[in-house]
Amino acid sequence: MVKALKIAALIIFVVIILSNAQRSQGSNMSLCKHPSGKACHRGFGTPECDAFCKEKMHAVKGGCYARSVSYACQCWSNDC
């Protein structure tokens, strides 16, 4: 019983740490900019925008690593 409680506490602790880490990473991200200068929202109905975001997701060189989120394509780097 005590062992089960310790395991449960450890799992909760890890989940809290991970959720805080994700939140702090999110604040550093900016929306990807399409070459047209518009912020690129994924799934917004523009195939060009979708393709651009998808391409950016794999363009790790040059410090640009984008990750697809349900509402937008976000970048880790300012040169996106």
PDB file with SEQRES, HELIX, SHEET and CRYST1 records, atoms N, CA, C and O in Angstrom:
SEQRES   1 A   80  MET VAL LYS ALA LEU LYS ILE ALA ALA LEU ILE ILE PHE          
SEQRES   2 A   80  VAL VAL ILE ILE LEU SER ASN ALA GLN ARG SER GLN GLY          
SEQRES   3 A   80  SER ASN MET SER LEU CYS LYS HIS PRO SER GLY LYS ALA          
SEQRES   4 A   80  CYS HIS ARG GLY PHE GLY THR PRO GLU CYS ASP ALA PHE          
SEQRES   5 A   80  CYS LYS GLU LYS MET HIS ALA VAL LYS GLY GLY CYS TYR          
SEQRES   6 A   80  ALA ARG SER VAL SER TYR ALA CYS GLN CYS TRP SER ASN          
SEQRES   7 A   80  ASP CYS                                                      
HELIX    1 AA1 VAL A    2  GLY A   26  1                                  25    
HELIX    2 AA2 PRO A   47  HIS A   58  1                                  12    
HELIX    3 AA3 LYS A   61  GLY A   63  5                                   3    
SHEET    1 AA1 2 ALA A  66  SER A  68  0                                        
SHEET    2 AA1 2 CYS A  73  CYS A  75 -1                                        
CRYST1    1.000    1.000    1.000  90.00  90.00  90.00 P 1           1          
ATOM      1  N   MET A   1       0.834  -1.212   0.000  1.00  0.00           N  
ATOM      2  CA  MET A   1       0.000   0.000   0.000  1.00  0.00           C  
ATOM      3  C   MET A   1       0.872   1.267   0.000  1.00  0.00           C  
ATOM      4  O   MET A   1       0.638   2.191  -0.780  1.00  0.00           O  
ATOM      5  N   VAL A   2       1.861   1.295   0.871  1.00  0.00           N  
ATOM      6  CA  VAL A   2       2.752   2.461   0.953  1.00  0.00           C  
ATOM      7  C   VAL A   2       3.525   2.625  -0.357  1.00  0.00           C  
ATOM      8  O   VAL A   2       3.737   3.738  -0.838  1.00  0.00           O  
ATOM      9  N   LYS A   3       3.937   1.494  -0.916  1.00  0.00           N  
ATOM     10  CA  LYS A   3       4.680   1.528  -2.184  1.00  0.00           C  
ATOM     11  C   LYS A   3       3.810   2.114  -3.310  1.00  0.00           C  
ATOM     12  O   LYS A   3       4.286   2.900  -4.129  1.00  0.00           O  
ATOM     13  N   ALA A   4       2.545   1.721  -3.333  1.00  0.00           N  
ATOM     14  CA  ALA A   4       1.618   2.226  -4.339  1.00  0.00           C  
ATOM     15  C   ALA A   4       1.438   3.744  -4.196  1.00  0.00           C  
ATOM     16  O   ALA A   4       1.382   4.460  -5.196  1.00  0.00           O  
ATOM     17  N   LEU A   5       1.350   4.224  -2.974  1.00  0.00           N  
ATOM     18  CA  LEU A   5       1.203   5.664  -2.729  1.00  0.00           C  
ATOM     19  C   LEU A   5       2.445   6.423  -3.195  1.00  0.00           C  
ATOM     20  O   LEU A   5       2.340   7.506  -3.769  1.00  0.00           O  
ATOM     21  N   LYS A   6       3.620   5.848  -2.943  1.00  0.00           N  
ATOM     22  CA  LYS A   6       4.867   6.494  -3.370  1.00  0.00           C  
ATOM     23  C   LYS A   6       4.930   6.581  -4.892  1.00  0.00           C  
ATOM     24  O   LYS A   6       5.339   7.600  -5.447  1.00  0.00           O  
ATOM     25  N   ILE A   7       4.521   5.503  -5.559  1.00  0.00           N  
ATOM     26  CA  ILE A   7       4.528   5.488  -7.020  1.00  0.00           C  
ATOM     27  C   ILE A   7       3.555   6.530  -7.559  1.00  0.00           C  
ATOM     28  O   ILE A   7       3.878   7.255  -8.500  1.00  0.00           O  
ATOM     29  N   ALA A   8       2.368   6.607  -6.969  1.00  0.00           N  
ATOM     30  CA  ALA A   8       1.358   7.583  -7.399  1.00  0.00           C  
ATOM     31  C   ALA A   8       1.879   9.013  -7.207  1.00  0.00           C  
ATOM     32  O   ALA A   8       1.690   9.868  -8.072  1.00  0.00           O  
ATOM     33  N   ALA A   9       2.527   9.260  -6.083  1.00  0.00           N  
ATOM     34  CA  ALA A   9       3.074  10.592  -5.799  1.00  0.00           C  
ATOM     35  C   ALA A   9       4.162  10.949  -6.815  1.00  0.00           C  
ATOM     36  O   ALA A   9       4.243  12.089  -7.271  1.00  0.00           O  
ATOM     37  N   LEU A  10       4.984   9.977  -7.161  1.00  0.00           N  
ATOM     38  CA  LEU A  10       6.056  10.201  -8.133  1.00  0.00           C  
ATOM     39  C   LEU A  10       5.482  10.537  -9.509  1.00  0.00           C  
ATOM     40  O   LEU A  10       5.963  11.444 -10.188  1.00  0.00           O  
ATOM     41  N   ILE A  11       4.455   9.800  -9.909  1.00  0.00           N  
ATOM     42  CA  ILE A  11       3.809  10.044 -11.207  1.00  0.00           C  
ATOM     43  C   ILE A  11       3.214  11.452 -11.246  1.00  0.00           C  
ATOM     44  O   ILE A  11       3.386  12.167 -12.233  1.00  0.00           O  
ATOM     45  N   ILE A  12       2.525  11.849 -10.196  1.00  0.00           N  
ATOM     46  CA  ILE A  12       1.919  13.186 -10.127  1.00  0.00           C  
ATOM     47  C   ILE A  12       3.010  14.263 -10.205  1.00  0.00           C  
ATOM     48  O   ILE A  12       2.862  15.265 -10.904  1.00  0.00           O  
ATOM     49  N   PHE A  13       4.101  14.036  -9.479  1.00  0.00           N  
ATOM     50  CA  PHE A  13       5.224  14.970  -9.457  1.00  0.00           C  
ATOM     51  C   PHE A  13       5.797  15.158 -10.864  1.00  0.00           C  
ATOM     52  O   PHE A  13       6.040  16.288 -11.288  1.00  0.00           O  
ATOM     53  N   VAL A  14       6.010  14.071 -11.578  1.00  0.00           N  
ATOM     54  CA  VAL A  14       6.556  14.114 -12.941  1.00  0.00           C  
ATOM     55  C   VAL A  14       5.598  14.845 -13.881  1.00  0.00           C  
ATOM     56  O   VAL A  14       6.031  15.653 -14.703  1.00  0.00           O  
ATOM     57  N   VAL A  15       4.310  14.567 -13.764  1.00  0.00           N  
ATOM     58  CA  VAL A  15       3.310  15.222 -14.621  1.00  0.00           C  
ATOM     59  C   VAL A  15       3.324  16.729 -14.395  1.00  0.00           C  
ATOM     60  O   VAL A  15       3.244  17.498 -15.353  1.00  0.00           O  
ATOM     61  N   ILE A  16       3.424  17.157 -13.146  1.00  0.00           N  
ATOM     62  CA  ILE A  16       3.452  18.594 -12.832  1.00  0.00           C  
ATOM     63  C   ILE A  16       4.692  19.248 -13.445  1.00  0.00           C  
ATOM     64  O   ILE A  16       4.604  20.326 -14.033  1.00  0.00           O  
ATOM     65  N   ILE A  17       5.834  18.598 -13.306  1.00  0.00           N  
ATOM     66  CA  ILE A  17       7.076  19.148 -13.868  1.00  0.00           C  
ATOM     67  C   ILE A  17       6.968  19.272 -15.386  1.00  0.00           C  
ATOM     68  O   ILE A  17       7.341  20.299 -15.954  1.00  0.00           O  
ATOM     69  N   LEU A  18       6.461  18.232 -16.043  1.00  0.00           N  
ATOM     70  CA  LEU A  18       6.334  18.257 -17.498  1.00  0.00           C  
ATOM     71  C   LEU A  18       5.369  19.342 -17.965  1.00  0.00           C  
ATOM     72  O   LEU A  18       5.642  20.024 -18.953  1.00  0.00           O  
ATOM     73  N   SER A  19       4.255  19.511 -17.275  1.00  0.00           N  
ATOM     74  CA  SER A  19       3.288  20.520 -17.693  1.00  0.00           C  
ATOM     75  C   SER A  19       3.867  21.924 -17.526  1.00  0.00           C  
ATOM     76  O   SER A  19       3.599  22.802 -18.346  1.00  0.00           O  
ATOM     77  N   ASN A  20       4.655  22.146 -16.477  1.00  0.00           N  
ATOM     78  CA  ASN A  20       5.297  23.448 -16.280  1.00  0.00           C  
ATOM     79  C   ASN A  20       6.350  23.699 -17.350  1.00  0.00           C  
ATOM     80  O   ASN A  20       6.494  24.825 -17.826  1.00  0.00           O  
ATOM     81  N   ALA A  21       7.082  22.666 -17.730  1.00  0.00           N  
ATOM     82  CA  ALA A  21       8.119  22.801 -18.755  1.00  0.00           C  
ATOM     83  C   ALA A  21       7.490  23.173 -20.089  1.00  0.00           C  
ATOM     84  O   ALA A  21       8.011  24.029 -20.804  1.00  0.00           O  
ATOM     85  N   GLN A  22       6.378  22.540 -20.429  1.00  0.00           N  
ATOM     86  CA  GLN A  22       5.710  22.846 -21.692  1.00  0.00           C  
ATOM     87  C   GLN A  22       5.190  24.274 -21.703  1.00  0.00           C  
ATOM     88  O   GLN A  22       5.258  24.961 -22.722  1.00  0.00           O  
ATOM     89  N   ARG A  23       4.672  24.716 -20.568  1.00  0.00           N  
ATOM     90  CA  ARG A  23       4.124  26.065 -20.491  1.00  0.00           C  
ATOM     91  C   ARG A  23       5.230  27.098 -20.710  1.00  0.00           C  
ATOM     92  O   ARG A  23       5.019  28.083 -21.418  1.00  0.00           O  
ATOM     93  N   SER A  24       6.408  26.887 -20.112  1.00  0.00           N  
ATOM     94  CA  SER A  24       7.488  27.851 -20.257  1.00  0.00           C  
ATOM     95  C   SER A  24       8.048  27.845 -21.680  1.00  0.00           C  
ATOM     96  O   SER A  24       8.475  28.887 -22.177  1.00  0.00           O  
ATOM     97  N   GLN A  25       8.051  26.692 -22.337  1.00  0.00           N  
ATOM     98  CA  GLN A  25       8.513  26.634 -23.725  1.00  0.00           C  
ATOM     99  C   GLN A  25       7.549  27.393 -24.624  1.00  0.00           C  
ATOM    100  O   GLN A  25       7.974  28.108 -25.532  1.00  0.00           O  
ATOM    101  N   GLY A  26       6.272  27.243 -24.378  1.00  0.00           N  
ATOM    102  CA  GLY A  26       5.254  27.881 -25.203  1.00  0.00           C  
ATOM    103  C   GLY A  26       5.383  29.387 -25.237  1.00  0.00           C  
ATOM    104  O   GLY A  26       5.099  30.012 -26.258  1.00  0.00           O  
ATOM    105  N   SER A  27       5.813  29.982 -24.124  1.00  0.00           N  
ATOM    106  CA  SER A  27       5.907  31.429 -24.071  1.00  0.00           C  
ATOM    107  C   SER A  27       7.052  31.954 -24.930  1.00  0.00           C  
ATOM    108  O   SER A  27       7.070  33.136 -25.273  1.00  0.00           O  
ATOM    109  N   ASN A  28       8.014  31.087 -25.284  1.00  0.00           N  
ATOM    110  CA  ASN A  28       9.149  31.517 -26.103  1.00  0.00           C  
ATOM    111  C   ASN A  28       8.887  31.394 -27.592  1.00  0.00           C  
ATOM    112  O   ASN A  28       9.715  31.804 -28.405  1.00  0.00           O  
ATOM    113  N   MET A  29       7.763  30.843 -27.948  1.00  0.00           N  
ATOM    114  CA  MET A  29       7.501  30.601 -29.364  1.00  0.00           C  
ATOM    115  C   MET A  29       6.759  31.770 -29.997  1.00  0.00           C  
ATOM    116  O   MET A  29       5.978  32.456 -29.338  1.00  0.00           O  
ATOM    117  N   SER A  30       7.011  31.983 -31.265  1.00  0.00           N  
ATOM    118  CA  SER A  30       6.278  33.005 -32.009  1.00  0.00           C  
ATOM    119  C   SER A  30       5.638  32.345 -33.217  1.00  0.00           C  
ATOM    120  O   SER A  30       6.083  31.287 -33.664  1.00  0.00           O  
ATOM    121  N   LEU A  31       4.609  32.962 -33.738  1.00  0.00           N  
ATOM    122  CA  LEU A  31       3.941  32.393 -34.909  1.00  0.00           C  
ATOM    123  C   LEU A  31       4.868  32.416 -36.111  1.00  0.00           C  
ATOM    124  O   LEU A  31       5.626  33.367 -36.306  1.00  0.00           O  
ATOM    125  N   CYS A  32       4.804  31.373 -36.908  1.00  0.00           N  
ATOM    126  CA  CYS A  32       5.585  31.349 -38.151  1.00  0.00           C  
ATOM    127  C   CYS A  32       5.051  32.427 -39.078  1.00  0.00           C  
ATOM    128  O   CYS A  32       3.848  32.677 -39.145  1.00  0.00           O  
ATOM    129  N   LYS A  33       5.953  33.044 -39.773  1.00  0.00           N  
ATOM    130  CA  LYS A  33       5.538  34.037 -40.763  1.00  0.00           C  
ATOM    131  C   LYS A  33       5.665  33.433 -42.151  1.00  0.00           C  
ATOM    132  O   LYS A  33       6.692  32.853 -42.502  1.00  0.00           O  
ATOM    133  N   HIS A  34       4.619  33.577 -42.921  1.00  0.00           N  
ATOM    134  CA  HIS A  34       4.627  33.139 -44.311  1.00  0.00           C  
ATOM    135  C   HIS A  34       5.449  34.174 -45.087  1.00  0.00           C  
ATOM    136  O   HIS A  34       5.497  35.336 -44.684  1.00  0.00           O  
ATOM    137  N   PRO A  35       6.101  33.777 -46.200  1.00  0.00           N  
ATOM    138  CA  PRO A  35       6.852  34.772 -46.982  1.00  0.00           C  
ATOM    139  C   PRO A  35       6.023  36.002 -47.345  1.00  0.00           C  
ATOM    140  O   PRO A  35       6.578  37.074 -47.587  1.00  0.00           O  
ATOM    141  N   SER A  36       4.717  35.856 -47.384  1.00  0.00           N  
ATOM    142  CA  SER A  36       3.860  37.010 -47.694  1.00  0.00           C  
ATOM    143  C   SER A  36       3.816  38.005 -46.539  1.00  0.00           C  
ATOM    144  O   SER A  36       3.309  39.116 -46.690  1.00  0.00           O  
ATOM    145  N   GLY A  37       4.354  37.601 -45.373  1.00  0.00           N  
ATOM    146  CA  GLY A  37       4.383  38.500 -44.226  1.00  0.00           C  
ATOM    147  C   GLY A  37       3.257  38.235 -43.247  1.00  0.00           C  
ATOM    148  O   GLY A  37       3.233  38.808 -42.158  1.00  0.00           O  
ATOM    149  N   LYS A  38       2.310  37.359 -43.627  1.00  0.00           N  
ATOM    150  CA  LYS A  38       1.189  37.058 -42.737  1.00  0.00           C  
ATOM    151  C   LYS A  38       1.598  35.984 -41.735  1.00  0.00           C  
ATOM    152  O   LYS A  38       2.429  35.130 -42.042  1.00  0.00           O  
ATOM    153  N   ALA A  39       1.021  36.026 -40.549  1.00  0.00           N  
ATOM    154  CA  ALA A  39       1.223  34.933 -39.610  1.00  0.00           C  
ATOM    155  C   ALA A  39       0.555  33.712 -40.222  1.00  0.00           C  
ATOM    156  O   ALA A  39      -0.540  33.801 -40.777  1.00  0.00           O  
ATOM    157  N   CYS A  40       1.219  32.584 -40.114  1.00  0.00           N  
ATOM    158  CA  CYS A  40       0.743  31.395 -40.810  1.00  0.00           C  
ATOM    159  C   CYS A  40      -0.057  30.505 -39.865  1.00  0.00           C  
ATOM    160  O   CYS A  40       0.516  29.838 -39.004  1.00  0.00           O  
ATOM    161  N   HIS A  41      -1.350  30.492 -40.021  1.00  0.00           N  
ATOM    162  CA  HIS A  41      -2.198  29.635 -39.192  1.00  0.00           C  
ATOM    163  C   HIS A  41      -2.475  28.336 -39.913  1.00  0.00           C  
ATOM    164  O   HIS A  41      -2.995  28.331 -41.029  1.00  0.00           O  
ATOM    165  N   ARG A  42      -2.131  27.249 -39.281  1.00  0.00           N  
ATOM    166  CA  ARG A  42      -2.313  25.940 -39.869  1.00  0.00           C  
ATOM    167  C   ARG A  42      -3.789  25.570 -39.883  1.00  0.00           C  
ATOM    168  O   ARG A  42      -4.509  25.815 -38.915  1.00  0.00           O  
ATOM    169  N   GLY A  43      -4.232  24.982 -40.984  1.00  0.00           N  
ATOM    170  CA  GLY A  43      -5.627  24.562 -41.063  1.00  0.00           C  
ATOM    171  C   GLY A  43      -6.587  25.723 -41.210  1.00  0.00           C  
ATOM    172  O   GLY A  43      -7.778  25.590 -40.928  1.00  0.00           O  
ATOM    173  N   PHE A  44      -6.075  26.862 -41.652  1.00  0.00           N  
ATOM    174  CA  PHE A  44      -6.915  28.054 -41.773  1.00  0.00           C  
ATOM    175  C   PHE A  44      -7.578  28.125 -43.129  1.00  0.00           C  
ATOM    176  O   PHE A  44      -8.276  29.090 -43.441  1.00  0.00           O  
ATOM    177  N   GLY A  45      -7.357  27.080 -43.950  1.00  0.00           N  
ATOM    178  CA  GLY A  45      -8.007  27.050 -45.250  1.00  0.00           C  
ATOM    179  C   GLY A  45      -7.100  27.445 -46.402  1.00  0.00           C  
ATOM    180  O   GLY A  45      -7.515  27.401 -47.560  1.00  0.00           O  
ATOM    181  N   THR A  46      -5.858  27.831 -46.095  1.00  0.00           N  
ATOM    182  CA  THR A  46      -4.947  28.189 -47.185  1.00  0.00           C  
ATOM    183  C   THR A  46      -3.913  27.089 -47.356  1.00  0.00           C  
ATOM    184  O   THR A  46      -3.092  26.877 -46.464  1.00  0.00           O  
ATOM    185  N   PRO A  47      -3.934  26.387 -48.480  1.00  0.00           N  
ATOM    186  CA  PRO A  47      -2.987  25.292 -48.715  1.00  0.00           C  
ATOM    187  C   PRO A  47      -1.537  25.765 -48.673  1.00  0.00           C  
ATOM    188  O   PRO A  47      -0.664  25.029 -48.212  1.00  0.00           O  
ATOM    189  N   GLU A  48      -1.263  26.996 -49.151  1.00  0.00           N  
ATOM    190  CA  GLU A  48       0.097  27.529 -49.136  1.00  0.00           C  
ATOM    191  C   GLU A  48       0.606  27.616 -47.701  1.00  0.00           C  
ATOM    192  O   GLU A  48       1.744  27.258 -47.399  1.00  0.00           O  
ATOM    193  N   CYS A  49      -0.259  28.096 -46.841  1.00  0.00           N  
ATOM    194  CA  CYS A  49       0.095  28.263 -45.438  1.00  0.00           C  
ATOM    195  C   CYS A  49       0.374  26.902 -44.797  1.00  0.00           C  
ATOM    196  O   CYS A  49       1.350  26.736 -44.065  1.00  0.00           O  
ATOM    197  N   ASP A  50      -0.480  25.950 -45.077  1.00  0.00           N  
ATOM    198  CA  ASP A  50      -0.295  24.596 -44.547  1.00  0.00           C  
ATOM    199  C   ASP A  50       1.025  24.002 -45.007  1.00  0.00           C  
ATOM    200  O   ASP A  50       1.761  23.408 -44.219  1.00  0.00           O  
ATOM    201  N   ALA A  51       1.318  24.170 -46.293  1.00  0.00           N  
ATOM    202  CA  ALA A  51       2.549  23.617 -46.858  1.00  0.00           C  
ATOM    203  C   ALA A  51       3.761  24.293 -46.237  1.00  0.00           C  
ATOM    204  O   ALA A  51       4.761  23.645 -45.931  1.00  0.00           O  
ATOM    205  N   PHE A  52       3.658  25.606 -46.057  1.00  0.00           N  
ATOM    206  CA  PHE A  52       4.760  26.366 -45.461  1.00  0.00           C  
ATOM    207  C   PHE A  52       5.040  25.869 -44.045  1.00  0.00           C  
ATOM    208  O   PHE A  52       6.192  25.642 -43.675  1.00  0.00           O  
ATOM    209  N   CYS A  53       3.994  25.706 -43.271  1.00  0.00           N  
ATOM    210  CA  CYS A  53       4.165  25.253 -41.887  1.00  0.00           C  
ATOM    211  C   CYS A  53       4.766  23.853 -41.848  1.00  0.00           C  
ATOM    212  O   CYS A  53       5.642  23.561 -41.033  1.00  0.00           O  
ATOM    213  N   LYS A  54       4.288  23.004 -42.732  1.00  0.00           N  
ATOM    214  CA  LYS A  54       4.771  21.628 -42.761  1.00  0.00           C  
ATOM    215  C   LYS A  54       6.259  21.607 -43.104  1.00  0.00           C  
ATOM    216  O   LYS A  54       7.034  20.840 -42.533  1.00  0.00           O  
ATOM    217  N   GLU A  55       6.637  22.460 -44.042  1.00  0.00           N  
ATOM    218  CA  GLU A  55       8.033  22.559 -44.461  1.00  0.00           C  
ATOM    219  C   GLU A  55       8.888  23.071 -43.302  1.00  0.00           C  
ATOM    220  O   GLU A  55       9.979  22.556 -43.055  1.00  0.00           O  
ATOM    221  N   LYS A  56       8.398  24.068 -42.605  1.00  0.00           N  
ATOM    222  CA  LYS A  56       9.136  24.668 -41.489  1.00  0.00           C  
ATOM    223  C   LYS A  56       9.353  23.658 -40.363  1.00  0.00           C  
ATOM    224  O   LYS A  56      10.363  23.704 -39.660  1.00  0.00           O  
ATOM    225  N   MET A  57       8.395  22.750 -40.201  1.00  0.00           N  
ATOM    226  CA  MET A  57       8.508  21.766 -39.134  1.00  0.00           C  
ATOM    227  C   MET A  57       9.753  20.927 -39.270  1.00  0.00           C  
ATOM    228  O   MET A  57      10.296  20.436 -38.280  1.00  0.00           O  
ATOM    229  N   HIS A  58      10.209  20.761 -40.513  1.00  0.00           N  
ATOM    230  CA  HIS A  58      11.373  19.909 -40.734  1.00  0.00           C  
ATOM    231  C   HIS A  58      12.635  20.725 -40.973  1.00  0.00           C  
ATOM    232  O   HIS A  58      13.724  20.163 -41.084  1.00  0.00           O  
ATOM    233  N   ALA A  59      12.500  22.049 -41.052  1.00  0.00           N  
ATOM    234  CA  ALA A  59      13.659  22.887 -41.343  1.00  0.00           C  
ATOM    235  C   ALA A  59      14.388  23.238 -40.058  1.00  0.00           C  
ATOM    236  O   ALA A  59      14.265  24.350 -39.544  1.00  0.00           O  
ATOM    237  N   VAL A  60      15.139  22.288 -39.550  1.00  0.00           N  
ATOM    238  CA  VAL A  60      15.823  22.505 -38.279  1.00  0.00           C  
ATOM    239  C   VAL A  60      17.083  23.330 -38.498  1.00  0.00           C  
ATOM    240  O   VAL A  60      17.507  24.050 -37.594  1.00  0.00           O  
ATOM    241  N   LYS A  61      17.686  23.243 -39.668  1.00  0.00           N  
ATOM    242  CA  LYS A  61      18.897  24.033 -39.923  1.00  0.00           C  
ATOM    243  C   LYS A  61      18.566  25.520 -39.878  1.00  0.00           C  
ATOM    244  O   LYS A  61      17.474  25.938 -40.263  1.00  0.00           O  
ATOM    245  N   GLY A  62      19.507  26.299 -39.409  1.00  0.00           N  
ATOM    246  CA  GLY A  62      19.276  27.735 -39.285  1.00  0.00           C  
ATOM    247  C   GLY A  62      18.514  28.062 -38.018  1.00  0.00           C  
ATOM    248  O   GLY A  62      18.019  29.178 -37.859  1.00  0.00           O  
ATOM    249  N   GLY A  63      18.417  27.100 -37.117  1.00  0.00           N  
ATOM    250  CA  GLY A  63      17.786  27.351 -35.827  1.00  0.00           C  
ATOM    251  C   GLY A  63      16.282  27.461 -35.878  1.00  0.00           C  
ATOM    252  O   GLY A  63      15.664  27.952 -34.933  1.00  0.00           O  
ATOM    253  N   CYS A  64      15.683  27.014 -36.961  1.00  0.00           N  
ATOM    254  CA  CYS A  64      14.236  27.129 -37.062  1.00  0.00           C  
ATOM    255  C   CYS A  64      13.572  25.776 -36.880  1.00  0.00           C  
ATOM    256  O   CYS A  64      13.575  24.957 -37.799  1.00  0.00           O  
ATOM    257  N   TYR A  65      13.023  25.539 -35.746  1.00  0.00           N  
ATOM    258  CA  TYR A  65      12.292  24.299 -35.524  1.00  0.00           C  
ATOM    259  C   TYR A  65      10.862  24.660 -35.168  1.00  0.00           C  
ATOM    260  O   TYR A  65      10.602  25.209 -34.098  1.00  0.00           O  
ATOM    261  N   ALA A  66       9.948  24.355 -36.053  1.00  0.00           N  
ATOM    262  CA  ALA A  66       8.548  24.688 -35.815  1.00  0.00           C  
ATOM    263  C   ALA A  66       7.821  23.449 -35.364  1.00  0.00           C  
ATOM    264  O   ALA A  66       8.186  22.333 -35.735  1.00  0.00           O  
ATOM    265  N   ARG A  67       6.799  23.639 -34.567  1.00  0.00           N  
ATOM    266  CA  ARG A  67       6.000  22.474 -34.206  1.00  0.00           C  
ATOM    267  C   ARG A  67       4.556  22.802 -34.520  1.00  0.00           C  
ATOM    268  O   ARG A  67       4.088  23.923 -34.319  1.00  0.00           O  
ATOM    269  N   SER A  68       3.875  21.809 -35.011  1.00  0.00           N  
ATOM    270  CA  SER A  68       2.501  22.011 -35.404  1.00  0.00           C  
ATOM    271  C   SER A  68       1.602  21.935 -34.181  1.00  0.00           C  
ATOM    272  O   SER A  68       1.656  20.974 -33.414  1.00  0.00           O  
ATOM    273  N   VAL A  69       0.797  22.932 -34.013  1.00  0.00           N  
ATOM    274  CA  VAL A  69      -0.179  22.938 -32.929  1.00  0.00           C  
ATOM    275  C   VAL A  69      -1.542  22.976 -33.615  1.00  0.00           C  
ATOM    276  O   VAL A  69      -1.636  23.345 -34.785  1.00  0.00           O  
ATOM    277  N   SER A  70      -2.567  22.607 -32.915  1.00  0.00           N  
ATOM    278  CA  SER A  70      -3.871  22.512 -33.564  1.00  0.00           C  
ATOM    279  C   SER A  70      -4.310  23.847 -34.161  1.00  0.00           C  
ATOM    280  O   SER A  70      -5.016  23.860 -35.169  1.00  0.00           O  
ATOM    281  N   TYR A  71      -3.913  24.960 -33.567  1.00  0.00           N  
ATOM    282  CA  TYR A  71      -4.395  26.239 -34.069  1.00  0.00           C  
ATOM    283  C   TYR A  71      -3.350  27.024 -34.853  1.00  0.00           C  
ATOM    284  O   TYR A  71      -3.702  27.994 -35.525  1.00  0.00           O  
ATOM    285  N   ALA A  72      -2.092  26.643 -34.790  1.00  0.00           N  
ATOM    286  CA  ALA A  72      -1.075  27.436 -35.481  1.00  0.00           C  
ATOM    287  C   ALA A  72       0.203  26.656 -35.667  1.00  0.00           C  
ATOM    288  O   ALA A  72       0.412  25.605 -35.060  1.00  0.00           O  
ATOM    289  N   CYS A  73       1.046  27.190 -36.515  1.00  0.00           N  
ATOM    290  CA  CYS A  73       2.374  26.643 -36.695  1.00  0.00           C  
ATOM    291  C   CYS A  73       3.298  27.580 -35.949  1.00  0.00           C  
ATOM    292  O   CYS A  73       3.396  28.753 -36.308  1.00  0.00           O  
ATOM    293  N   GLN A  74       3.972  27.103 -34.934  1.00  0.00           N  
ATOM    294  CA  GLN A  74       4.797  27.988 -34.124  1.00  0.00           C  
ATOM    295  C   GLN A  74       6.274  27.655 -34.255  1.00  0.00           C  
ATOM    296  O   GLN A  74       6.656  26.500 -34.440  1.00  0.00           O  
ATOM    297  N   CYS A  75       7.095  28.692 -34.155  1.00  0.00           N  
ATOM    298  CA  CYS A  75       8.531  28.516 -34.329  1.00  0.00           C  
ATOM    299  C   CYS A  75       9.282  28.777 -33.041  1.00  0.00           C  
ATOM    300  O   CYS A  75       8.857  29.553 -32.184  1.00  0.00           O  
ATOM    301  N   TRP A  76      10.423  28.097 -32.935  1.00  0.00           N  
ATOM    302  CA  TRP A  76      11.314  28.322 -31.794  1.00  0.00           C  
ATOM    303  C   TRP A  76      12.210  29.523 -32.065  1.00  0.00           C  
ATOM    304  O   TRP A  76      12.762  30.111 -31.134  1.00  0.00           O  
ATOM    305  N   SER A  77      12.356  29.887 -33.322  1.00  0.00           N  
ATOM    306  CA  SER A  77      13.358  30.873 -33.689  1.00  0.00           C  
ATOM    307  C   SER A  77      12.717  32.119 -34.261  1.00  0.00           C  
ATOM    308  O   SER A  77      11.624  32.060 -34.825  1.00  0.00           O  
ATOM    309  N   ASN A  78      13.399  33.255 -34.116  1.00  0.00           N  
ATOM    310  CA  ASN A  78      12.843  34.515 -34.614  1.00  0.00           C  
ATOM    311  C   ASN A  78      12.942  34.651 -36.122  1.00  0.00           C  
ATOM    312  O   ASN A  78      12.203  35.431 -36.723  1.00  0.00           O  
ATOM    313  N   ASP A  79      13.866  33.885 -36.754  1.00  0.00           N  
ATOM    314  CA  ASP A  79      13.989  34.037 -38.195  1.00  0.00           C  
ATOM    315  C   ASP A  79      12.938  33.261 -38.973  1.00  0.00           C  
ATOM    316  O   ASP A  79      13.054  33.115 -40.190  1.00  0.00           O  
ATOM    317  N   CYS A  80      11.939  32.773 -38.308  1.00  0.00           N  
ATOM    318  CA  CYS A  80      10.808  32.191 -39.023  1.00  0.00           C  
ATOM    319  C   CYS A  80       9.887  33.326 -39.441  1.00  0.00           C  
ATOM    320  O   CYS A  80       8.854  33.085 -40.064  1.00  0.00           O  
TER     321      CYS A  80                                                      
END                                                                             
